[in-house]
Amino acid sequence: MRLFLRPSEAKPPPEPLRTDDRAAVLVGMGIWTGLFVIGLLVPEARQSGQGRWLGSCIAGLLLGLVALHYLRRRDRRR
């Protein structure tokens, strides 16, 4: 067994897989939205000073919007 191949012996790299990145981002945003609604409906979370959980959900949604904008720009360039 050899560790290195000559360039003439190497196989070409495979083609990259096409994925639906937009669907993955939308699923993640849906999960963050659901957690935000649950956080609003559970009064114990708001009364115990756990406001950072709601802030985390909002941050997740905002990052999802940034990702959608990035994906839209990337697809336009292709």
Biopython code that builds the backbone (N, CA, C, O; Angstrom):
import numpy as np
from Bio.PDB.StructureBuilder import StructureBuilder

atoms = [
    (1, "MET", "N", (0.853, -1.180, 0.000)),
    (1, "MET", "CA", (0.000, 0.000, 0.000)),
    (1, "MET", "C", (0.895, 1.238, 0.000)),
    (1, "MET", "O", (1.828, 1.353, 0.795)),
    (2, "ARG", "N", (0.586, 2.159, -0.912)),
    (2, "ARG", "CA", (1.373, 3.394, -0.985)),
    (2, "ARG", "C", (0.570, 4.553, -0.405)),
    (2, "ARG", "O", (-0.660, 4.567, -0.466)),
    (3, "LEU", "N", (1.276, 5.511, 0.150)),
    (3, "LEU", "CA", (0.611, 6.672, 0.732)),
    (3, "LEU", "C", (0.308, 7.741, -0.301)),
    (3, "LEU", "O", (-0.673, 8.470, -0.157)),
    (4, "PHE", "N", (1.118, 7.852, -1.331)),
    (4, "PHE", "CA", (0.942, 8.904, -2.317)),
    (4, "PHE", "C", (0.801, 8.281, -3.705)),
    (4, "PHE", "O", (1.443, 7.279, -4.019)),
    (5, "LEU", "N", (-0.039, 8.887, -4.518)),
    (5, "LEU", "CA", (-0.210, 8.456, -5.904)),
    (5, "LEU", "C", (0.393, 9.490, -6.827)),
    (5, "LEU", "O", (0.447, 10.680, -6.515)),
    (6, "ARG", "N", (0.835, 9.017, -7.949)),
    (6, "ARG", "CA", (1.286, 9.955, -8.971)),
    (6, "ARG", "C", (0.062, 10.653, -9.543)),
    (6, "ARG", "O", (-1.024, 10.074, -9.560)),
    (7, "PRO", "N", (0.218, 11.887, -10.012)),
    (7, "PRO", "CA", (-0.944, 12.591, -10.584)),
    (7, "PRO", "C", (-1.619, 11.824, -11.716)),
    (7, "PRO", "O", (-2.830, 11.949, -11.902)),
    (8, "SER", "N", (-0.875, 11.046, -12.464)),
    (8, "SER", "CA", (-1.475, 10.279, -13.562)),
    (8, "SER", "C", (-2.309, 9.112, -13.044)),
    (8, "SER", "O", (-3.166, 8.606, -13.769)),
    (9, "GLU", "N", (-2.078, 8.667, -11.791)),
    (9, "GLU", "CA", (-2.810, 7.542, -11.215)),
    (9, "GLU", "C", (-4.039, 7.973, -10.413)),
    (9, "GLU", "O", (-4.889, 7.140, -10.098)),
    (10, "ALA", "N", (-4.144, 9.236, -10.084)),
    (10, "ALA", "CA", (-5.228, 9.722, -9.236)),
    (10, "ALA", "C", (-6.541, 9.791, -10.012)),
    (10, "ALA", "O", (-6.561, 10.100, -11.203)),
    (11, "LYS", "N", (-7.625, 9.501, -9.320)),
    (11, "LYS", "CA", (-8.949, 9.609, -9.916)),
    (11, "LYS", "C", (-9.414, 11.060, -9.810)),
    (11, "LYS", "O", (-9.001, 11.767, -8.891)),
    (12, "PRO", "N", (-10.265, 11.519, -10.729)),
    (12, "PRO", "CA", (-10.777, 12.888, -10.612)),
    (12, "PRO", "C", (-11.728, 12.992, -9.417)),
    (12, "PRO", "O", (-12.386, 12.012, -9.066)),
    (13, "PRO", "N", (-11.806, 14.167, -8.792)),
    (13, "PRO", "CA", (-12.706, 14.319, -7.642)),
    (13, "PRO", "C", (-14.161, 14.204, -8.095)),
    (13, "PRO", "O", (-14.480, 14.566, -9.228)),
    (14, "PRO", "N", (-15.050, 13.705, -7.229)),
    (14, "PRO", "CA", (-16.455, 13.576, -7.608)),
    (14, "PRO", "C", (-17.133, 14.945, -7.710)),
    (14, "PRO", "O", (-16.672, 15.927, -7.129)),
    (15, "GLU", "N", (-18.215, 14.985, -8.445)),
    (15, "GLU", "CA", (-18.993, 16.218, -8.564)),
    (15, "GLU", "C", (-19.663, 16.524, -7.222)),
    (15, "GLU", "O", (-20.084, 15.600, -6.526)),
    (16, "PRO", "N", (-19.768, 17.801, -6.846)),
    (16, "PRO", "CA", (-20.440, 18.135, -5.581)),
    (16, "PRO", "C", (-21.932, 17.805, -5.654)),
    (16, "PRO", "O", (-22.547, 17.916, -6.715)),
    (17, "LEU", "N", (-22.506, 17.401, -4.527)),
    (17, "LEU", "CA", (-23.924, 17.086, -4.460)),
    (17, "LEU", "C", (-24.747, 18.366, -4.440)),
    (17, "LEU", "O", (-24.355, 19.357, -3.825)),
    (18, "ARG", "N", (-25.872, 18.338, -5.108)),
    (18, "ARG", "CA", (-26.807, 19.469, -5.068)),
    (18, "ARG", "C", (-27.707, 19.281, -3.855)),
    (18, "ARG", "O", (-28.334, 18.233, -3.701)),
    (19, "THR", "N", (-27.773, 20.280, -3.003)),
    (19, "THR", "CA", (-28.611, 20.215, -1.803)),
    (19, "THR", "C", (-29.567, 21.384, -1.791)),
    (19, "THR", "O", (-29.346, 22.395, -2.459)),
    (20, "ASP", "N", (-30.637, 21.237, -1.021)),
    (20, "ASP", "CA", (-31.622, 22.299, -0.883)),
    (20, "ASP", "C", (-31.348, 23.035, 0.431)),
    (20, "ASP", "O", (-31.974, 22.752, 1.453)),
    (21, "ASP", "N", (-30.418, 23.967, 0.394)),
    (21, "ASP", "CA", (-30.026, 24.692, 1.605)),
    (21, "ASP", "C", (-31.161, 25.560, 2.130)),
    (21, "ASP", "O", (-31.287, 25.759, 3.338)),
    (22, "ARG", "N", (-31.976, 26.071, 1.238)),
    (22, "ARG", "CA", (-33.081, 26.945, 1.649)),
    (22, "ARG", "C", (-34.068, 26.189, 2.548)),
    (22, "ARG", "O", (-34.564, 26.738, 3.532)),
    (23, "ALA", "N", (-34.347, 24.933, 2.204)),
    (23, "ALA", "CA", (-35.265, 24.133, 3.024)),
    (23, "ALA", "C", (-34.691, 23.920, 4.425)),
    (23, "ALA", "O", (-35.426, 23.985, 5.411)),
    (24, "ALA", "N", (-33.391, 23.667, 4.520)),
    (24, "ALA", "CA", (-32.769, 23.460, 5.832)),
    (24, "ALA", "C", (-32.869, 24.724, 6.686)),
    (24, "ALA", "O", (-33.140, 24.647, 7.884)),
    (25, "VAL", "N", (-32.652, 25.879, 6.074)),
    (25, "VAL", "CA", (-32.743, 27.141, 6.817)),
    (25, "VAL", "C", (-34.189, 27.391, 7.258)),
    (25, "VAL", "O", (-34.428, 27.830, 8.383)),
    (26, "LEU", "N", (-35.138, 27.115, 6.384)),
    (26, "LEU", "CA", (-36.546, 27.332, 6.738)),
    (26, "LEU", "C", (-37.003, 26.398, 7.855)),
    (26, "LEU", "O", (-37.786, 26.804, 8.714)),
    (27, "VAL", "N", (-36.526, 25.157, 7.856)),
    (27, "VAL", "CA", (-36.862, 24.236, 8.954)),
    (27, "VAL", "C", (-36.285, 24.768, 10.261)),
    (27, "VAL", "O", (-36.966, 24.765, 11.286)),
    (28, "GLY", "N", (-35.050, 25.219, 10.233)),
    (28, "GLY", "CA", (-34.449, 25.784, 11.439)),
    (28, "GLY", "C", (-35.202, 27.007, 11.941)),
    (28, "GLY", "O", (-35.403, 27.171, 13.144)),
    (29, "MET", "N", (-35.617, 27.863, 11.017)),
    (29, "MET", "CA", (-36.384, 29.046, 11.425)),
    (29, "MET", "C", (-37.738, 28.641, 12.006)),
    (29, "MET", "O", (-38.232, 29.280, 12.935)),
    (30, "GLY", "N", (-38.334, 27.591, 11.465)),
    (30, "GLY", "CA", (-39.597, 27.099, 12.018)),
    (30, "GLY", "C", (-39.435, 26.586, 13.434)),
    (30, "GLY", "O", (-40.297, 26.804, 14.285)),
    (31, "ILE", "N", (-38.330, 25.904, 13.685)),
    (31, "ILE", "CA", (-38.066, 25.414, 15.039)),
    (31, "ILE", "C", (-37.873, 26.577, 15.998)),
    (31, "ILE", "O", (-38.415, 26.561, 17.104)),
    (32, "TRP", "N", (-37.103, 27.596, 15.589)),
    (32, "TRP", "CA", (-36.901, 28.765, 16.455)),
    (32, "TRP", "C", (-38.226, 29.490, 16.711)),
    (32, "TRP", "O", (-38.472, 29.967, 17.819)),
    (33, "THR", "N", (-39.073, 29.569, 15.690)),
    (33, "THR", "CA", (-40.370, 30.225, 15.869)),
    (33, "THR", "C", (-41.227, 29.446, 16.862)),
    (33, "THR", "O", (-41.870, 30.037, 17.730)),
    (34, "GLY", "N", (-41.235, 28.131, 16.733)),
    (34, "GLY", "CA", (-41.996, 27.309, 17.670)),
    (34, "GLY", "C", (-41.501, 27.464, 19.098)),
    (34, "GLY", "O", (-42.303, 27.567, 20.026)),
    (35, "LEU", "N", (-40.196, 27.481, 19.280)),
    (35, "LEU", "CA", (-39.646, 27.668, 20.623)),
    (35, "LEU", "C", (-39.971, 29.049, 21.181)),
    (35, "LEU", "O", (-40.190, 29.200, 22.382)),
    (36, "PHE", "N", (-40.001, 30.060, 20.306)),
    (36, "PHE", "CA", (-40.352, 31.407, 20.754)),
    (36, "PHE", "C", (-41.795, 31.449, 21.238)),
    (36, "PHE", "O", (-42.088, 32.037, 22.279)),
    (37, "VAL", "N", (-42.695, 30.825, 20.482)),
    (37, "VAL", "CA", (-44.117, 30.804, 20.875)),
    (37, "VAL", "C", (-44.288, 30.040, 22.180)),
    (37, "VAL", "O", (-45.039, 30.473, 23.054)),
    (38, "ILE", "N", (-43.608, 28.918, 22.322)),
    (38, "ILE", "CA", (-43.683, 28.159, 23.579)),
    (38, "ILE", "C", (-43.154, 29.003, 24.730)),
    (38, "ILE", "O", (-43.723, 28.987, 25.821)),
    (39, "GLY", "N", (-42.068, 29.743, 24.497)),
    (39, "GLY", "CA", (-41.517, 30.613, 25.536)),
    (39, "GLY", "C", (-42.478, 31.713, 25.944)),
    (39, "GLY", "O", (-42.499, 32.130, 27.102)),
    (40, "LEU", "N", (-43.277, 32.186, 24.992)),
    (40, "LEU", "CA", (-44.266, 33.209, 25.331)),
    (40, "LEU", "C", (-45.453, 32.621, 26.090)),
    (40, "LEU", "O", (-46.053, 33.294, 26.928)),
    (41, "LEU", "N", (-45.786, 31.381, 25.799)),
    (41, "LEU", "CA", (-46.956, 30.761, 26.427)),
    (41, "LEU", "C", (-46.671, 30.221, 27.827)),
    (41, "LEU", "O", (-47.602, 30.047, 28.613)),
    (42, "VAL", "N", (-45.432, 29.958, 28.152)),
    (42, "VAL", "CA", (-45.080, 29.414, 29.468)),
    (42, "VAL", "C", (-44.746, 30.584, 30.386)),
    (42, "VAL", "O", (-43.693, 31.205, 30.245)),
    (43, "PRO", "N", (-45.641, 30.887, 31.325)),
    (43, "PRO", "CA", (-45.393, 32.062, 32.178)),
    (43, "PRO", "C", (-44.195, 31.900, 33.111)),
    (43, "PRO", "O", (-43.576, 32.896, 33.485)),
    (44, "GLU", "N", (-43.857, 30.675, 33.493)),
    (44, "GLU", "CA", (-42.727, 30.476, 34.396)),
    (44, "GLU", "C", (-41.413, 30.937, 33.772)),
    (44, "GLU", "O", (-40.523, 31.418, 34.474)),
    (45, "ALA", "N", (-41.295, 30.792, 32.465)),
    (45, "ALA", "CA", (-40.058, 31.191, 31.788)),
    (45, "ALA", "C", (-39.878, 32.703, 31.841)),
    (45, "ALA", "O", (-38.756, 33.190, 31.980)),
    (46, "ARG", "N", (-40.967, 33.441, 31.732)),
    (46, "ARG", "CA", (-40.855, 34.902, 31.768)),
    (46, "ARG", "C", (-40.687, 35.419, 33.194)),
    (46, "ARG", "O", (-39.982, 36.404, 33.413)),
    (47, "GLN", "N", (-41.318, 34.776, 34.156)),
    (47, "GLN", "CA", (-41.279, 35.273, 35.532)),
    (47, "GLN", "C", (-39.967, 34.953, 36.221)),
    (47, "GLN", "O", (-39.575, 35.670, 37.141)),
    (48, "SER", "N", (-39.283, 33.911, 35.813)),
    (48, "SER", "CA", (-38.052, 33.529, 36.503)),
    (48, "SER", "C", (-36.825, 34.236, 35.939)),
    (48, "SER", "O", (-35.697, 33.867, 36.267)),
    (49, "GLY", "N", (-37.025, 35.235, 35.108)),
    (49, "GLY", "CA", (-35.903, 35.979, 34.563)),
    (49, "GLY", "C", (-35.171, 35.242, 33.459)),
    (49, "GLY", "O", (-33.988, 35.490, 33.227)),
    (50, "GLN", "N", (-35.840, 34.363, 32.792)),
    (50, "GLN", "CA", (-35.214, 33.591, 31.724)),
    (50, "GLN", "C", (-35.465, 34.244, 30.361)),
    (50, "GLN", "O", (-35.700, 33.556, 29.367)),
    (51, "GLY", "N", (-35.411, 35.553, 30.329)),
    (51, "GLY", "CA", (-35.633, 36.276, 29.080)),
    (51, "GLY", "C", (-34.589, 35.988, 28.022)),
    (51, "GLY", "O", (-34.817, 36.244, 26.840)),
    (52, "ARG", "N", (-33.453, 35.461, 28.429)),
    (52, "ARG", "CA", (-32.419, 35.152, 27.441)),
    (52, "ARG", "C", (-32.862, 34.054, 26.500)),
    (52, "ARG", "O", (-32.367, 33.976, 25.375)),
    (53, "TRP", "N", (-33.793, 33.193, 26.931)),
    (53, "TRP", "CA", (-34.288, 32.142, 26.033)),
    (53, "TRP", "C", (-35.058, 32.766, 24.882)),
    (53, "TRP", "O", (-34.908, 32.347, 23.734)),
    (54, "LEU", "N", (-35.863, 33.741, 25.172)),
    (54, "LEU", "CA", (-36.608, 34.414, 24.103)),
    (54, "LEU", "C", (-35.647, 35.188, 23.199)),
    (54, "LEU", "O", (-35.838, 35.241, 21.984)),
    (55, "GLY", "N", (-34.629, 35.781, 23.789)),
    (55, "GLY", "CA", (-33.625, 36.479, 22.989)),
    (55, "GLY", "C", (-32.863, 35.530, 22.081)),
    (55, "GLY", "O", (-32.514, 35.886, 20.956)),
    (56, "SER", "N", (-32.604, 34.320, 22.568)),
    (56, "SER", "CA", (-31.932, 33.323, 21.731)),
    (56, "SER", "C", (-32.799, 32.931, 20.542)),
    (56, "SER", "O", (-32.298, 32.739, 19.434)),
    (57, "CYS", "N", (-34.090, 32.815, 20.776)),
    (57, "CYS", "CA", (-35.004, 32.477, 19.683)),
    (57, "CYS", "C", (-35.037, 33.595, 18.644)),
    (57, "CYS", "O", (-35.032, 33.329, 17.442)),
    (58, "ILE", "N", (-35.068, 34.822, 19.098)),
    (58, "ILE", "CA", (-35.073, 35.951, 18.164)),
    (58, "ILE", "C", (-33.756, 35.993, 17.388)),
    (58, "ILE", "O", (-33.751, 36.252, 16.185)),
    (59, "ALA", "N", (-32.644, 35.740, 18.075)),
    (59, "ALA", "CA", (-31.350, 35.708, 17.384)),
    (59, "ALA", "C", (-31.317, 34.595, 16.337)),
    (59, "ALA", "O", (-30.783, 34.793, 15.246)),
    (60, "GLY", "N", (-31.877, 33.436, 16.652)),
    (60, "GLY", "CA", (-31.938, 32.343, 15.685)),
    (60, "GLY", "C", (-32.745, 32.714, 14.462)),
    (60, "GLY", "O", (-32.365, 32.381, 13.340)),
    (61, "LEU", "N", (-33.870, 33.409, 14.671)),
    (61, "LEU", "CA", (-34.685, 33.858, 13.538)),
    (61, "LEU", "C", (-33.944, 34.883, 12.686)),
    (61, "LEU", "O", (-33.983, 34.821, 11.457)),
    (62, "LEU", "N", (-33.275, 35.819, 13.339)),
    (62, "LEU", "CA", (-32.536, 36.833, 12.587)),
    (62, "LEU", "C", (-31.386, 36.219, 11.796)),
    (62, "LEU", "O", (-31.136, 36.612, 10.656)),
    (63, "LEU", "N", (-30.690, 35.264, 12.390)),
    (63, "LEU", "CA", (-29.618, 34.593, 11.662)),
    (63, "LEU", "C", (-30.176, 33.774, 10.493)),
    (63, "LEU", "O", (-29.525, 33.643, 9.457)),
    (64, "GLY", "N", (-31.371, 33.229, 10.663)),
    (64, "GLY", "CA", (-32.024, 32.533, 9.560)),
    (64, "GLY", "C", (-32.336, 33.471, 8.408)),
    (64, "GLY", "O", (-32.183, 33.102, 7.244)),
    (65, "LEU", "N", (-32.773, 34.686, 8.728)),
    (65, "LEU", "CA", (-33.031, 35.675, 7.678)),
    (65, "LEU", "C", (-31.745, 36.055, 6.953)),
    (65, "LEU", "O", (-31.739, 36.219, 5.733)),
    (66, "VAL", "N", (-30.662, 36.196, 7.703)),
    (66, "VAL", "CA", (-29.362, 36.491, 7.086)),
    (66, "VAL", "C", (-28.958, 35.344, 6.158)),
    (66, "VAL", "O", (-28.461, 35.577, 5.056)),
    (67, "ALA", "N", (-29.172, 34.116, 6.607)),
    (67, "ALA", "CA", (-28.818, 32.961, 5.782)),
    (67, "ALA", "C", (-29.659, 32.920, 4.507)),
    (67, "ALA", "O", (-29.131, 32.608, 3.439)),
    (68, "LEU", "N", (-30.954, 33.227, 4.592)),
    (68, "LEU", "CA", (-31.792, 33.250, 3.394)),
    (68, "LEU", "C", (-31.317, 34.312, 2.411)),
    (68, "LEU", "O", (-31.295, 34.081, 1.203)),
    (69, "HIS", "N", (-30.939, 35.469, 2.928)),
    (69, "HIS", "CA", (-30.420, 36.534, 2.068)),
    (69, "HIS", "C", (-29.118, 36.080, 1.386)),
    (69, "HIS", "O", (-28.922, 36.312, 0.193)),
    (70, "TYR", "N", (-28.243, 35.440, 2.147)),
    (70, "TYR", "CA", (-26.993, 34.934, 1.590)),
    (70, "TYR", "C", (-27.266, 33.902, 0.492)),
    (70, "TYR", "O", (-26.650, 33.947, -0.572)),
    (71, "LEU", "N", (-28.182, 32.982, 0.752)),
    (71, "LEU", "CA", (-28.484, 31.941, -0.238)),
    (71, "LEU", "C", (-29.077, 32.544, -1.509)),
    (71, "LEU", "O", (-28.776, 32.092, -2.614)),
    (72, "ARG", "N", (-29.915, 33.557, -1.352)),
    (72, "ARG", "CA", (-30.505, 34.213, -2.525)),
    (72, "ARG", "C", (-29.416, 34.879, -3.367)),
    (72, "ARG", "O", (-29.417, 34.759, -4.592)),
    (73, "ARG", "N", (-28.489, 35.580, -2.714)),
    (73, "ARG", "CA", (-27.384, 36.219, -3.449)),
    (73, "ARG", "C", (-26.479, 35.185, -4.112)),
    (73, "ARG", "O", (-26.031, 35.373, -5.243)),
    (74, "ARG", "N", (-26.214, 34.092, -3.396)),
    (74, "ARG", "CA", (-25.358, 33.046, -3.961)),
    (74, "ARG", "C", (-26.001, 32.406, -5.189)),
    (74, "ARG", "O", (-25.319, 32.137, -6.178)),
    (75, "ASP", "N", (-27.310, 32.162, -5.127)),
    (75, "ASP", "CA", (-27.992, 31.551, -6.269)),
    (75, "ASP", "C", (-28.052, 32.489, -7.468)),
    (75, "ASP", "O", (-28.003, 32.041, -8.614)),
    (76, "ARG", "N", (-28.160, 33.800, -7.205)),
    (76, "ARG", "CA", (-28.181, 34.760, -8.314)),
    (76, "ARG", "C", (-26.843, 34.802, -9.038)),
    (76, "ARG", "O", (-26.799, 35.022, -10.248)),
    (77, "ARG", "N", (-25.752, 34.591, -8.306)),
    (77, "ARG", "CA", (-24.419, 34.614, -8.924)),
    (77, "ARG", "C", (-24.151, 33.394, -9.781)),
    (77, "ARG", "O", (-23.331, 33.453, -10.696)),
    (78, "ARG", "N", (-24.820, 32.299, -9.506)),
    (78, "ARG", "CA", (-24.575, 31.060, -10.268)),
    (78, "ARG", "C", (-25.192, 31.106, -11.623)),
    (78, "ARG", "O", (-25.078, 30.146, -12.386)),
]
sb = StructureBuilder()
sb.init_structure("model")
sb.init_model(0)
sb.init_chain("A")
sb.init_seg("    ")
for serial, (resi, resn, name, xyz) in enumerate(atoms, 1):
    if name == "N":
        sb.init_residue(resn, " ", resi, " ")
    sb.init_atom(name, np.array(xyz, "f"), 0.0, 1.0, " ", f" {name:<3s}", serial, name[0])
structure = sb.get_structure()
